[in-house]
């Protein structure tokens, strides 16, 4: 019996600049399955899902829902047809309560006035129906990332979605939150809901999904039963070659201190501490990883080290110089490169070309100048070389970066930052939203740069990444250092998740003892929490 609930047939989407995002793509899902949609960055996954959700209009092809052709020209039509999408970046209003967010656009009213009691009732009934534990009256800004993810899913369900598109739903979740989410997704599947699961985490696909469809270069490569696949065979389908899934990393040989952070305190809204007495140091030739649920001070710490935020207490020194005395350019001139977690705002100039973006940190330097002007030939040669060596999929050096996929935007950023001869590399979420092949390249490059003598501060929500790459590992919770491990290989993902969630905490004395060689340099007041 054919249980196909949705089919996309021969979908072709060509953008105005001539870029072919989808070419005759065929994609179908069965009722009551979790179906993975996988592929490299730029493979066409996001475009295909935008077509399905009515954000983009296809140039060719059709969509069939339960055998009947439908025209989806905007998200409202998609929702009316029972298709919901949970975006990677949450679409919630932080200042509103859970109940208020749940009923946005369909607010219950009496005599023209909003009924909060009815919104709470609807929220609680829906949460109970799907066994999602939420507090309807809590403000969204006070929720954990995992809870926000649940609210987004419930928002889609309350609007009648029977087909759910989940875009990188576990990108910022702890192992415990991921396990909890998977239980809830399996319950939805068993209740007859269909879930389209987009992820670059192959272990999650093999654990959760029933079938998968692989896209490569805008075309359908194949469909397979997940039970017949392993991570290696999936990555081979995605990339077209064998991809080593283990990072080969020798023992670190650390040298002199390149970054010293002492007793850093950062306030938000005058009273709340987002960083609370944080101290650590990084030496050349080592990678120090920072793990933690988003919102626990990692972003603020990265901005302080990069020179983007001077409003903090404590002492931060790069090569012995106080960062408060240096501009962002002067910090870069000291030998610091920065991969920001927010590549759109801080990593790229969207309207600028690839060539303009890769020289944006060095355009004023003599080796790229010819008299008073830029040497166009040198710039072109540099851009072409970086496009090739970092495998940036594009139409050429003059293509605007905003026209690239998210993963290829990230490749532009790392191409610039990894070729700046930096002694300190601040890498904040360097492989977020990046496919397995590109992630392998970036991770191996970080190890290579470490071995060449760079000190690296790695901030990552990907626990496998931070554990595999890091020499030492710090866990942050509530703006404090909750744990410090001299060797990142000595901790399990489950234990790491407990520290991240604040379920376990090392004392300042334990952290100092682990640090051994410099207990005063790496400590935390977590024991006073």
C-alpha positions as CSV (number, residue, x, y, z in Angstrom):
1,X,0.0,0.0,0.0
2,X,1.4,3.4,-1.0
3,X,1.4,5.7,2.0
4,X,3.1,8.7,0.2
5,X,1.5,11.8,1.6
6,X,3.6,14.5,-0.2
7,X,5.5,14.5,-3.5
8,X,7.6,17.2,-5.1
9,X,8.1,16.3,-8.8
10,X,10.7,17.7,-11.1
11,X,11.2,20.9,-9.1
12,X,13.5,23.4,-10.8
13,X,14.4,26.8,-9.3
14,X,16.7,29.2,-11.1
15,X,17.5,32.5,-9.4
16,X,17.7,35.8,-11.3
17,X,21.5,35.7,-11.5
18,X,21.3,32.4,-13.4
19,X,22.2,30.2,-10.4
20,X,20.4,26.8,-10.6
21,X,19.5,25.9,-7.0
22,X,17.3,22.9,-7.9
23,X,17.3,21.0,-11.2
24,X,14.5,18.4,-11.7
25,X,14.5,17.5,-8.1
26,X,12.1,14.7,-7.0
27,X,11.3,14.3,-3.3
28,X,8.6,12.4,-1.5
29,X,7.6,11.5,2.1
30,X,5.4,8.9,3.5
31,X,2.8,9.4,6.2
32,X,4.1,8.6,9.7
33,X,7.9,8.7,8.9
34,X,10.8,10.8,9.8
35,X,12.6,11.5,6.5
36,X,16.1,13.1,6.4
37,X,17.0,15.6,3.7
38,X,20.8,15.7,3.5
39,X,23.5,17.2,1.3
40,X,26.4,19.5,1.1
41,X,26.1,23.2,1.6
42,X,24.7,24.6,-1.6
43,X,23.1,21.3,-2.6
44,X,19.7,22.9,-2.7
45,X,18.1,21.6,0.5
46,X,17.0,25.0,1.8
47,X,15.7,26.1,-1.6
48,X,13.6,23.0,-1.9
49,X,12.1,23.5,1.5
50,X,11.4,27.1,0.8
51,X,9.5,26.0,-2.3
52,X,7.5,23.5,-0.2
53,X,6.7,26.2,2.4
54,X,5.8,28.8,-0.1
55,X,8.7,31.2,0.4
56,X,10.1,30.5,-3.1
57,X,8.2,29.9,-6.3
58,X,9.6,27.1,-8.5
59,X,10.2,27.7,-12.2
60,X,9.1,24.2,-13.1
61,X,7.6,21.2,-11.3
62,X,4.6,20.5,-9.1
63,X,3.7,19.6,-5.6
64,X,1.2,16.8,-4.8
65,X,-0.5,16.4,-1.4
66,X,-2.3,13.1,-1.0
67,X,-2.2,12.7,-4.8
68,X,-3.8,16.1,-5.5
69,X,-1.7,18.9,-7.1
70,X,-1.6,22.0,-4.9
71,X,-0.2,25.5,-5.5
72,X,1.7,26.8,-2.5
73,X,2.6,30.5,-3.2
74,X,3.1,31.7,0.4
75,X,3.5,30.2,3.9
76,X,-0.1,30.9,4.8
77,X,-1.2,28.5,2.1
78,X,1.4,25.9,3.3
79,X,0.0,26.1,6.8
80,X,-3.6,25.8,5.5
81,X,-2.5,22.6,3.8
82,X,-1.0,21.2,7.0
83,X,2.6,22.0,6.3
84,X,4.6,23.7,9.1
85,X,8.2,24.7,9.3
86,X,10.5,25.2,12.3
87,X,13.4,27.4,11.3
88,X,16.9,27.0,12.7
89,X,16.7,30.6,14.0
90,X,13.7,30.8,16.3
91,X,10.8,33.0,15.3
92,X,9.6,33.8,18.8
93,X,9.0,37.2,20.5
94,X,11.2,37.1,23.6
95,X,9.3,39.6,25.7
96,X,6.0,37.7,25.3
97,X,4.9,34.7,27.3
98,X,4.8,31.1,25.9
99,X,1.0,31.4,25.5
100,X,1.1,34.7,23.8
101,X,3.7,33.4,21.3
102,X,1.6,30.3,20.7
103,X,-1.5,32.2,19.6
104,X,0.1,35.0,17.6
105,X,-2.0,35.7,14.5
106,X,-4.9,33.7,15.9
107,X,-5.4,35.5,19.2
108,X,-8.6,34.5,21.2
109,X,-10.7,37.6,21.9
110,X,-13.9,38.6,23.7
111,X,-15.5,42.0,22.9
112,X,-12.3,42.9,21.0
113,X,-10.0,42.3,23.9
114,X,-7.2,39.6,24.0
115,X,-8.1,36.7,26.4
116,X,-5.0,35.6,28.1
117,X,-6.8,32.9,30.1
118,X,-8.0,31.3,26.8
119,X,-4.5,31.5,25.3
120,X,-3.1,29.7,28.4
121,X,-5.8,27.0,28.1
122,X,-5.1,26.4,24.4
123,X,-1.4,26.2,25.1
124,X,-1.7,23.8,28.0
125,X,-4.2,21.5,26.2
126,X,-1.9,21.4,23.1
127,X,1.2,20.7,25.2
128,X,-0.6,17.9,27.1
129,X,-1.9,16.4,23.9
130,X,1.6,16.0,22.5
131,X,3.3,15.3,25.9
132,X,5.4,18.5,25.7
133,X,6.2,20.0,29.1
134,X,6.0,23.8,28.9
135,X,4.9,26.6,31.3
136,X,2.3,28.7,29.4
137,X,2.9,31.9,31.5
138,X,6.7,32.0,31.4
139,X,8.3,34.6,29.2
140,X,10.2,33.2,26.2
141,X,13.3,35.2,27.1
142,X,13.5,33.1,30.3
143,X,13.4,29.7,28.6
144,X,16.3,27.4,27.7
145,X,17.1,26.8,24.1
146,X,15.6,23.4,24.3
147,X,12.3,24.8,25.6
148,X,12.2,27.4,22.8
149,X,12.6,24.6,20.3
150,X,9.5,22.8,21.7
151,X,7.5,26.0,21.6
152,X,8.3,26.4,17.9
153,X,7.1,22.8,17.2
154,X,3.9,23.3,19.2
155,X,3.3,26.6,17.3
156,X,3.2,24.6,14.1
157,X,1.1,21.8,15.6
158,X,-1.5,24.2,17.0
159,X,-2.0,25.6,13.5
160,X,-2.8,22.1,12.2
161,X,0.5,21.0,10.8
162,X,0.6,17.3,9.9
163,X,3.9,17.6,8.0
164,X,6.7,19.3,9.9
165,X,9.9,20.6,8.4
166,X,12.7,20.8,11.0
167,X,15.8,22.8,9.9
168,X,18.8,21.8,12.0
169,X,16.7,21.4,15.1
170,X,19.5,20.1,17.4
171,X,22.2,22.7,16.4
172,X,22.3,24.3,19.9
173,X,20.9,21.6,22.1
174,X,22.7,19.6,24.8
175,X,22.8,15.8,24.5
176,X,20.0,15.6,27.2
177,X,17.8,18.1,25.3
178,X,18.4,16.2,22.0
179,X,17.4,12.9,23.5
180,X,14.2,14.5,25.0
181,X,13.4,16.0,21.6
182,X,13.9,12.7,19.8
183,X,11.5,11.0,22.1
184,X,8.9,13.6,21.3
185,X,9.5,13.4,17.6
186,X,9.2,9.7,17.6
187,X,5.9,10.0,19.5
188,X,4.6,12.4,16.8
189,X,5.7,10.0,14.1
190,X,3.9,7.1,15.8
191,X,0.8,9.3,16.0
192,X,0.8,9.6,12.2
193,X,2.7,12.9,11.7
194,X,5.4,13.2,9.0
195,X,8.6,14.9,9.8
196,X,11.2,16.2,7.3
197,X,14.5,16.4,9.2
198,X,17.3,18.5,7.9
199,X,20.6,18.0,9.6
200,X,24.4,17.7,9.1
201,X,24.8,15.4,12.1
202,X,24.9,12.0,10.6
203,X,24.7,10.2,13.9
204,X,21.3,11.8,14.5
205,X,20.1,10.7,11.1
206,X,21.0,7.1,11.7
207,X,19.4,7.2,15.2
208,X,16.2,9.0,14.4
209,X,15.2,8.8,10.7
210,X,13.4,6.1,8.7
211,X,14.5,7.1,5.2
212,X,16.7,9.8,3.6
213,X,17.0,11.7,0.4
214,X,20.4,13.0,-0.7
215,X,20.8,16.2,-2.8
216,X,24.0,17.1,-4.5
217,X,24.6,20.2,-6.7
218,X,20.9,20.8,-6.9
219,X,19.9,17.4,-8.0
220,X,18.4,14.3,-6.4
221,X,21.2,11.7,-5.9
222,X,19.2,9.0,-4.3
223,X,16.7,7.8,-1.7
224,X,17.6,5.1,0.9
225,X,16.4,3.3,3.9
226,X,18.4,4.5,6.9
227,X,18.6,1.0,8.3
228,X,20.7,0.0,5.3
229,X,23.2,2.9,5.7
230,X,25.9,4.0,8.1
231,X,27.5,7.4,8.6
232,X,30.3,6.6,6.2
233,X,28.0,5.5,3.4
234,X,25.7,8.6,3.9
235,X,28.7,11.0,3.8
236,X,29.9,9.2,0.6
237,X,26.5,9.8,-1.0
238,X,26.5,13.5,0.0
239,X,30.0,14.4,-1.0
240,X,30.8,11.8,-3.7
241,X,33.9,10.5,-2.0
242,X,34.9,8.9,1.3
243,X,35.1,11.4,4.1
244,X,37.2,10.6,7.2
245,X,34.9,11.2,10.2
246,X,37.7,11.2,12.8
247,X,40.1,14.1,13.3
248,X,43.7,13.0,13.3
249,X,45.4,15.2,16.0
250,X,48.7,14.7,17.7
251,X,49.6,15.9,21.1
252,X,49.8,19.6,21.6
253,X,53.2,21.4,22.2
254,X,52.1,24.6,23.9
255,X,54.5,27.6,24.2
256,X,54.2,31.1,25.4
257,X,50.9,32.6,26.5
258,X,49.0,34.4,23.7
259,X,45.8,35.2,25.5
260,X,45.3,35.9,29.2
261,X,41.8,36.4,30.6
262,X,41.6,37.3,34.3
263,X,38.6,37.9,36.6
264,X,36.4,39.1,33.8
265,X,32.9,40.2,34.8
266,X,30.3,41.5,32.3
267,X,27.0,42.9,33.3
268,X,23.8,43.0,31.1
269,X,21.0,45.5,31.9
270,X,23.2,46.9,34.8
271,X,22.5,44.1,37.3
272,X,22.6,40.7,35.7
273,X,26.1,39.1,35.3
274,X,26.5,37.4,32.0
275,X,30.2,36.7,32.8
276,X,31.1,36.1,36.4
277,X,34.8,36.1,37.4
278,X,36.0,34.1,34.4
279,X,39.8,33.4,34.1
280,X,41.8,31.3,31.7
281,X,44.7,31.5,29.4
282,X,45.7,30.1,25.9
283,X,49.2,29.4,24.7
284,X,50.5,29.1,21.2
285,X,50.3,25.6,19.9
286,X,47.1,24.6,21.8
287,X,43.3,24.6,21.3
288,X,41.2,25.6,24.2
289,X,37.6,24.6,23.7
290,X,34.5,26.3,25.4
291,X,31.3,24.3,25.6
292,X,28.0,25.5,26.9
293,X,24.4,26.0,26.0
294,X,23.9,29.2,24.1
295,X,23.3,32.3,26.3
296,X,25.8,31.3,29.0
297,X,28.4,34.0,28.3
298,X,30.2,32.5,25.3
299,X,29.1,35.2,22.9
300,X,30.0,38.0,25.2
301,X,33.4,36.4,25.9
302,X,34.1,36.2,22.2
303,X,33.2,39.8,21.6
304,X,35.5,40.9,24.5
305,X,38.5,39.0,23.2
306,X,37.8,40.3,19.6
307,X,37.8,43.9,20.9
308,X,34.1,44.5,20.0
309,X,33.1,45.1,23.6
310,X,35.1,47.2,26.1
311,X,32.4,47.4,28.8
312,X,33.6,44.8,31.2
313,X,35.5,44.4,34.4
314,X,38.8,42.4,34.7
315,X,41.8,42.1,32.6
316,X,42.2,40.6,29.0
317,X,45.6,40.7,27.4
318,X,46.6,39.6,23.9
319,X,50.4,39.2,23.5
320,X,50.6,41.0,26.9
321,X,48.7,44.1,25.7
322,X,45.4,45.2,27.3
323,X,42.6,44.8,24.8
324,X,40.9,47.9,26.2
325,X,43.8,49.9,24.8
326,X,43.4,48.5,21.2
327,X,40.9,49.0,18.4
328,X,39.6,46.0,16.5
329,X,42.1,46.7,13.7
330,X,44.9,47.0,16.2
331,X,43.9,43.7,17.7
332,X,44.0,42.1,14.2
333,X,47.4,43.7,13.7
334,X,48.6,42.0,16.8
335,X,47.9,38.7,15.0
336,X,44.3,37.8,15.9
337,X,41.7,36.4,13.5
338,X,38.0,36.1,14.3
339,X,35.3,33.8,13.0
340,X,32.1,35.2,14.4
341,X,29.1,33.1,15.3
342,X,27.0,35.6,13.4
343,X,28.6,35.5,9.9
344,X,25.8,37.6,8.4
345,X,26.3,40.6,10.7
346,X,30.0,40.4,11.5
347,X,31.6,38.0,9.0
348,X,30.7,39.2,5.6
349,X,29.6,42.2,3.5
350,X,26.6,40.7,1.8
351,X,26.6,43.0,-1.2
352,X,30.3,42.8,-1.6
353,X,31.9,40.3,-3.9
354,X,33.9,37.3,-2.8
355,X,37.1,39.1,-3.7
356,X,36.2,42.1,-1.7
357,X,35.3,40.0,1.3
358,X,38.5,37.9,1.3
359,X,40.7,41.1,1.3
360,X,38.5,43.1,3.8
361,X,41.1,42.6,6.5
362,X,44.2,43.4,4.4
363,X,43.1,45.7,1.6
364,X,45.2,48.6,3.1
365,X,48.4,46.6,3.2
366,X,51.3,47.3,0.8
367,X,51.5,43.8,-0.7
368,X,48.0,44.3,-2.2
369,X,48.6,47.9,-3.4
370,X,50.0,49.4,-6.6
371,X,50.9,53.0,-5.9
372,X,47.9,54.6,-4.2
373,X,45.5,52.0,-5.6
374,X,44.7,48.3,-5.1
375,X,46.6,46.0,-7.4
376,X,43.6,44.4,-9.1
377,X,45.6,41.5,-10.6
378,X,47.0,40.6,-7.2
379,X,43.5,40.7,-5.6
380,X,42.1,38.6,-8.4
381,X,44.8,36.0,-8.1
382,X,44.4,35.8,-4.3
383,X,40.6,35.5,-4.5
384,X,40.8,32.8,-7.2
385,X,43.4,30.9,-5.2
386,X,41.2,31.0,-2.0
387,X,38.1,30.0,-3.9
388,X,40.0,26.9,-5.2
389,X,41.8,25.9,-2.0
390,X,38.7,26.4,0.2
391,X,36.3,24.8,-2.4
392,X,33.9,27.8,-2.4
393,X,31.1,26.9,-4.8
394,X,30.3,30.1,-6.7
395,X,30.1,31.6,-10.1
396,X,33.4,33.4,-9.7
397,X,35.3,36.0,-7.6
398,X,32.9,38.8,-8.5
399,X,29.7,37.1,-7.3
400,X,28.1,38.9,-4.3
401,X,28.5,36.8,-1.1
402,X,24.8,37.2,-0.3
403,X,24.0,34.9,-3.3
404,X,26.0,32.0,-1.8
405,X,24.6,29.3,0.4
406,X,25.2,29.7,4.2
407,X,27.9,27.1,4.1
408,X,29.8,28.8,1.2
409,X,29.5,32.1,3.0
410,X,31.2,30.4,5.9
411,X,34.0,29.2,3.6
412,X,34.6,32.8,2.5
413,X,34.9,33.8,6.2
414,X,37.4,31.0,7.1
415,X,39.3,31.5,3.9
416,X,40.0,35.1,5.0
417,X,40.6,34.3,8.6
418,X,42.8,31.2,8.1
419,X,45.2,33.0,5.8
420,X,45.8,36.1,7.9
421,X,49.0,34.6,9.6
422,X,47.3,34.9,13.0
423,X,48.9,33.9,16.3
424,X,45.5,33.7,18.0
425,X,42.4,32.4,16.3
426,X,39.0,33.0,17.8
427,X,36.7,30.5,16.2
428,X,33.1,30.8,17.3
429,X,30.9,28.1,15.9
430,X,33.2,27.6,12.9
431,X,31.2,24.8,11.3
432,X,27.7,25.7,12.2
433,X,25.4,24.8,9.3
434,X,28.3,23.3,7.4
435,X,28.1,19.9,5.6
436,X,30.3,17.0,6.6
437,X,32.9,17.6,3.8
438,X,33.4,21.3,4.6
439,X,33.4,20.6,8.4
440,X,36.2,18.0,7.9
441,X,38.2,20.6,6.0
442,X,37.8,23.4,8.6
443,X,38.5,21.1,11.6
444,X,41.6,19.7,10.0
445,X,42.7,23.2,9.1
446,X,42.3,24.3,12.8
447,X,44.6,21.4,13.9
448,X,47.1,22.3,11.2
449,X,47.2,25.9,12.3
450,X,47.6,24.8,15.9
451,X,50.6,22.7,14.9
452,X,52.0,25.7,13.0
453,X,52.1,27.6,16.3
454,X,48.7,29.4,16.6
455,X,46.7,29.5,19.8
456,X,43.1,28.7,19.2
457,X,40.0,29.6,21.3
458,X,37.2,27.3,20.0
459,X,33.7,28.1,21.0
460,X,31.2,25.4,19.7
461,X,27.8,24.1,20.4
462,X,28.8,20.9,18.6
463,X,30.0,18.7,21.4
464,X,31.6,16.1,19.2
465,X,33.6,18.9,17.5
466,X,34.7,20.6,20.7
467,X,35.7,17.3,22.3
468,X,37.6,16.1,19.3
469,X,39.4,19.3,18.5
470,X,40.2,20.7,21.9
471,X,43.3,20.0,24.0
472,X,41.9,21.7,27.1
473,X,38.2,22.2,27.6
474,X,36.1,24.7,29.6
475,X,32.4,24.3,30.3
476,X,30.4,27.4,30.9
477,X,27.1,27.7,32.7
478,X,25.4,30.8,34.0
479,X,28.3,33.0,32.9
480,X,30.8,31.0,35.1
481,X,33.3,28.3,34.3
482,X,31.4,25.3,35.6
483,X,34.2,22.8,34.8
484,X,37.7,22.6,33.3
485,X,39.3,19.5,31.8
486,X,43.0,19.4,31.1
487,X,42.3,16.7,28.4
488,X,39.0,17.0,26.5
489,X,39.1,13.2,25.8
490,X,38.6,12.4,29.5
491,X,34.9,13.5,29.6
492,X,31.8,12.0,28.0
493,X,29.1,13.9,26.1
494,X,26.5,13.0,28.8
495,X,28.8,14.3,31.6
496,X,29.5,17.4,29.6
497,X,25.7,18.0,29.1
498,X,25.2,17.8,32.9
499,X,27.8,20.6,33.4
500,X,26.3,22.6,30.6
501,X,22.8,22.4,32.2
502,X,24.1,23.3,35.6
503,X,23.3,19.8,37.0
504,X,26.9,19.4,38.0
505,X,29.5,22.0,39.0
506,X,33.2,21.8,39.9
507,X,34.4,24.0,42.7
508,X,37.0,26.7,42.1
509,X,39.5,24.5,44.0
510,X,38.8,21.5,41.7
511,X,39.2,23.7,38.6
512,X,42.5,25.1,39.9
513,X,43.7,21.6,40.7
514,X,42.9,20.4,37.2
515,X,44.7,23.4,35.7
516,X,47.9,22.2,37.6
517,X,50.5,24.3,36.1
518,X,48.7,27.6,36.7
519,X,45.7,27.4,39.1
520,X,45.5,31.2,39.4
521,X,45.1,31.5,35.6
522,X,42.1,29.2,35.1
523,X,39.5,29.4,37.8
524,X,35.8,30.0,38.5
525,X,33.5,31.0,41.3
526,X,31.0,28.4,40.3
527,X,31.3,26.9,43.7
528,X,29.7,30.0,45.2
529,X,26.6,29.7,43.0
